[in-house]
Amino acid sequence: MKIQVLGPRCPKCKKTAENAEAAVRELGIQADVEKVQKIAEIMKFGVMMTPGLAVDGEVKSAGKELSVEEIKAFLAEHPED
């Protein structure tokens, strides 16, 4: 599973990345958490407000700092391969 946190180095983006890593740990799953910080790359996802979160290339959220529990809910929608 690939989790991408979309956003520059703003505080909400950093917190969303931390929460994504915590969600992966708490669920005990294998996942790569990638921080996508370049605006051109973020725009390729169609995200205009950050932070954004994509799971396996599918945008799940944009413009909102996500809690660990919210991220865990998104990850539960994507069973491990």
N, CA, C and O of each residue as an XYZ file, in Angstrom:
324
protein
N       0.850     -1.173      0.000
C       0.000      0.000      0.000
C       0.895      1.236      0.000
O       1.938      1.267      0.654
N       0.472      2.238     -0.739
C       1.228      3.489     -0.807
C       0.328      4.633     -0.339
O      -0.761      4.853     -0.869
N       0.815      5.343      0.657
C       0.089      6.489      1.202
C       0.887      7.735      0.855
O       2.084      7.813      1.129
N       0.219      8.704      0.255
C       0.894      9.944     -0.112
C       0.227     11.109      0.606
O      -0.982     11.318      0.505
N       1.045     11.857      1.329
C       0.575     13.068      1.994
C       0.948     14.220      1.073
O       2.123     14.450      0.785
N      -0.064     14.935      0.619
C       0.123     15.985     -0.373
C       0.128     17.347      0.298
O      -0.874     17.772      0.873
N       1.273     18.031      0.219
C       1.332     19.366      0.788
C       2.750     19.815      1.030
O       3.651     19.001      1.233
N       2.942     21.135      1.005
C       4.262     21.672      1.311
C       4.564     21.470      2.793
O       3.888     20.688      3.462
N       5.508     22.123      3.278
C       5.959     21.896      4.661
C       5.151     22.678      5.705
O       5.714     23.128      6.703
N       3.869     22.841      5.490
C       3.043     23.571      6.446
C       2.786     22.702      7.684
O       2.907     21.480      7.609
N       2.436     23.312      8.812
C       2.190     22.529     10.037
C       1.108     21.460      9.885
O       1.261     20.352     10.400
N       0.020     21.777      9.188
C      -1.054     20.794      9.014
C      -0.597     19.622      8.150
O      -1.009     18.482      8.364
N       0.257     19.915      7.173
C       0.782     18.859      6.310
C       1.706     17.942      7.107
O       1.645     16.720      6.975
N       2.552     18.536      7.925
C       3.468     17.749      8.752
C       2.683     16.865      9.725
O       3.024     15.698      9.915
N       1.647     17.413     10.332
C       0.847     16.656     11.300
C       0.100     15.518     10.608
O      -0.011     14.423     11.159
N      -0.411     15.771      9.408
C      -1.102     14.715      8.668
C      -0.130     13.588      8.339
O      -0.499     12.417      8.422
N       1.107     13.921      7.968
C       2.122     12.897      7.685
C       2.435     12.093      8.947
O       2.537     10.867      8.894
N       2.587     12.773     10.070
C       2.835     12.082     11.341
C       1.674     11.153     11.685
O       1.882     10.023     12.127
N       0.452     11.638     11.476
C      -0.731     10.834     11.783
C      -0.849      9.634     10.841
O      -1.312      8.570     11.252
N      -0.437      9.795      9.593
C      -0.460      8.680      8.643
C       0.515      7.595      9.096
O       0.186      6.409      9.066
N       1.707      7.999      9.513
C       2.697      7.038      9.995
C       2.199      6.336     11.258
O       2.416      5.136     11.430
N       1.534      7.078     12.135
C       0.979      6.484     13.358
C      -0.135      5.497     13.017
O      -0.229      4.435     13.634
N      -0.971      5.833     12.049
C      -2.068      4.935     11.648
C      -1.518      3.621     11.112
O      -2.043      2.551     11.418
N      -0.466      3.703     10.315
C       0.162      2.495      9.771
C       0.702      1.632     10.912
O       0.505      0.417     10.928
N       1.383      2.267     11.862
C       1.926      1.530     13.013
C       0.815      0.876     13.819
O       0.910     -0.300     14.169
N      -0.240      1.634     14.116
C      -1.327      1.115     14.946
C      -2.064     -0.038     14.278
O      -2.508     -0.968     14.952
N      -2.195      0.019     12.957
C      -2.882     -1.056     12.240
C      -1.960     -2.245     11.984
O      -2.419     -3.343     11.666
N      -0.662     -2.015     12.127
C       0.297     -3.092     11.912
C       0.360     -3.557     10.468
O       0.551     -4.743     10.199
N       0.199     -2.615      9.533
C       0.212     -2.967      8.112
C       1.515     -2.520      7.459
O       2.256     -1.703      8.006
N       1.774     -3.070      6.288
C       2.920     -2.659      5.488
C       2.444     -1.561      4.548
O       1.537     -1.776      3.743
N       3.052     -0.390      4.648
C       2.689      0.712      3.766
C       3.848      1.683      3.689
O       4.578      1.886      4.660
N       4.005      2.278      2.523
C       4.991      3.334      2.340
C       4.268      4.661      2.484
O       3.252      4.899      1.832
N       4.801      5.530      3.346
C       4.241      6.868      3.505
C       5.195      7.836      2.813
O       6.353      7.978      3.205
N       4.690      8.491      1.789
C       5.489      9.417      0.991
C       4.940     10.825      1.155
O       3.726     11.031      1.151
N       5.835     11.792      1.300
C       5.433     13.191      1.375
C       5.652     13.820      0.006
O       6.781     13.889     -0.479
N       4.572     14.275     -0.610
C       4.634     14.930     -1.909
C       4.535     16.426     -1.640
O       3.478     16.930     -1.260
N       5.654     17.135     -1.841
C       5.715     18.537     -1.435
C       5.770     19.527     -2.595
O       5.539     20.720     -2.393
N       6.068     19.063     -3.794
C       6.155     19.965     -4.942
C       4.756     20.271     -5.457
O       3.956     19.368     -5.704
N       4.479     21.556     -5.612
C       3.141     22.002     -6.027
C       2.727     21.359     -7.349
O       1.574     20.955     -7.499
N       3.639     21.260     -8.300
C       3.307     20.665     -9.600
C       2.858     19.213     -9.438
O       1.931     18.772    -10.117
N       3.506     18.474     -8.548
C       3.130     17.078     -8.305
C       1.780     16.985     -7.590
O       0.961     16.118     -7.896
N       1.562     17.885     -6.641
C       0.292     17.900     -5.906
C      -0.862     18.185     -6.865
O      -1.922     17.566     -6.774
N      -0.648     19.122     -7.780
C      -1.707     19.495     -8.725
C      -2.059     18.346     -9.671
O      -3.179     18.292    -10.178
N      -1.128     17.434     -9.915
C      -1.427     16.275    -10.768
C      -2.515     15.397    -10.153
O      -3.201     14.660    -10.861
N      -2.666     15.481     -8.837
C      -3.724     14.735     -8.144
C      -5.054     15.487     -8.199
O      -6.088     14.942     -7.811
N      -5.036     16.739     -8.679
C      -6.244     17.551     -8.694
C      -6.533     18.205     -7.360
O      -7.637     18.699     -7.135
N      -5.547     18.212     -6.469
C      -5.718     18.788     -5.140
C      -5.323     20.262     -5.180
O      -4.210     20.612     -5.574
N      -6.249     21.112     -4.767
C      -5.984     22.552     -4.761
C      -5.790     23.093     -3.349
O      -5.237     24.178     -3.169
N      -6.241     22.345     -2.355
C      -6.066     22.754     -0.960
C      -5.348     21.641     -0.216
O      -5.703     20.468     -0.332
N      -4.343     22.021      0.542
C      -3.571     21.026      1.283
C      -3.879     21.144      2.769
O      -4.369     22.181      3.217
N      -3.602     20.109      3.530
C      -3.004     18.853      3.108
C      -3.997     17.952      2.400
O      -5.211     18.056      2.574
N      -3.437     17.065      1.598
C      -4.242     16.056      0.929
C      -3.702     14.686      1.305
O      -2.568     14.557      1.766
N      -4.516     13.678      1.105
C      -4.096     12.306      1.388
C      -4.578     11.420      0.253
O      -5.754     11.430     -0.110
N      -3.639     10.648     -0.304
C      -3.979      9.682     -1.347
C      -3.537      8.299     -0.879
O      -2.475      8.138     -0.277
N      -4.370      7.314     -1.168
C      -4.055      5.922     -0.849
C      -4.058      5.161     -2.166
O      -5.067      5.108     -2.869
N      -2.909      4.573     -2.486
C      -2.731      3.855     -3.754
C      -3.163      4.723     -4.936
O      -3.818      4.244     -5.861
N      -2.789      6.004     -4.896
C      -3.047      6.923     -5.995
C      -4.428      7.548     -6.015
O      -4.703      8.395     -6.865
N      -5.299      7.156     -5.105
C      -6.668      7.685     -5.053
C      -6.775      8.716     -3.931
O      -6.520      8.412     -2.766
N      -7.157      9.942     -4.303
C      -7.278     11.016     -3.305
C      -8.451     10.707     -2.386
O      -9.571     10.463     -2.836
N      -8.167     10.724     -1.085
C      -9.198     10.444     -0.075
C      -9.645     11.709      0.641
O     -10.769     11.782      1.138
N      -8.760     12.713      0.694
C      -9.078     13.927      1.433
C      -8.221     15.067      0.911
O      -7.105     14.856      0.435
N      -8.761     16.285      1.008
C      -7.995     17.473      0.634
C      -8.470     18.656      1.471
O      -9.661     18.809      1.739
N      -7.515     19.486      1.877
C      -7.837     20.712      2.585
C      -8.139     20.544      4.060
O      -8.699     21.445      4.686
N      -7.769     19.386      4.631
C      -8.107     19.130      6.030
C      -7.011     18.303      6.684
O      -6.543     17.311      6.123
N      -6.609     18.722      7.874
C      -5.687     17.906      8.673
C      -6.462     16.708      9.188
O      -7.509     16.859      9.818
N      -5.945     15.518      8.919
C      -6.637     14.297      9.304
C      -6.077     13.728     10.595
O      -4.871     13.775     10.840
N      -6.968     13.190     11.415
C      -6.549     12.522     12.650
C      -6.089     11.108     12.328
O      -6.312     10.609     11.225
N      -5.454     10.475     13.285
C      -5.029      9.086     13.125
C      -6.248      8.207     12.833
O      -6.196      7.345     11.956
N      -7.329      8.421     13.558
C      -8.533      7.603     13.378
C      -9.143      7.786     11.992
O      -9.598      6.818     11.383
N      -9.154      9.014     11.492
C      -9.691      9.248     10.145
C      -8.846      8.532      9.092
O      -9.383      7.948      8.150
N      -7.540      8.579      9.255
C      -6.651      7.914      8.303
C      -6.827      6.404      8.389
O      -6.839      5.724      7.363
N      -6.962      5.877      9.597
C      -7.178      4.431      9.761
C      -8.454      4.004      9.032
O      -8.494      2.921      8.449
N      -9.474      4.824      9.057
C     -10.724      4.493      8.362
C     -10.490      4.418      6.851
O     -11.012      3.520      6.190
N      -9.717      5.346      6.305
C      -9.397      5.306      4.873
C      -8.586      4.054      4.535
O      -8.817      3.421      3.505
N      -7.648      3.702      5.394
C      -6.797      2.543      5.140
C      -7.585      1.245      5.219
O      -7.263      0.281      4.523
N      -8.607      1.211      6.055
C      -9.444      0.014      6.174
C     -10.214     -0.254      4.887
O     -10.610     -1.390      4.625
N     -10.429      0.790      4.078
C     -11.127      0.641      2.808
C     -10.245     -0.053      1.769
O     -10.740     -0.533      0.749
N      -8.946     -0.101      2.032
C      -7.981     -0.679      1.088
C      -7.314     -1.891      1.706
O      -6.269     -1.758      2.342
N      -7.891     -3.063      1.536
C      -7.257     -4.261      2.124
C      -5.886     -4.488      1.506
O      -5.638     -4.152      0.348
N      -4.996     -5.074      2.321
C      -3.644     -5.356      1.839
C      -3.705     -6.397      0.730
O      -4.562     -7.280      0.716
N      -2.766     -6.261     -0.197
C      -2.687     -7.227     -1.312
C      -2.073     -8.519     -0.841
O      -1.921     -9.453     -1.627
